[in-house]
Amino acid sequence: MGSFSIWHWLIVLLVVVMIFGTKKLRNMGSDLGGAVKGFKDGMKDGASSDAPAASSAPAQQVTGQPANSDKSAIDVEARQKS
């Protein structure tokens, strides 16, 4: 049960080609290549457009009570049942 030899991999490849056919495998390869290219382009566009926006907008801190708190508002604090 060690590593497979080259003959094992060739038989597996032959079975896959017989099941799916070369045309379907070629289409799957081109679809996968297009998806990888689109992902790389998206990462490149996202990194260049998000960097200035993230550095110019400071992070906002959430406070415990708002300045104009409404007395009819529901307190959403989770409490442990005893």
Residue pairs with C-beta under 8 A, 6 or more apart in sequence:
16 25
17 25
20 28
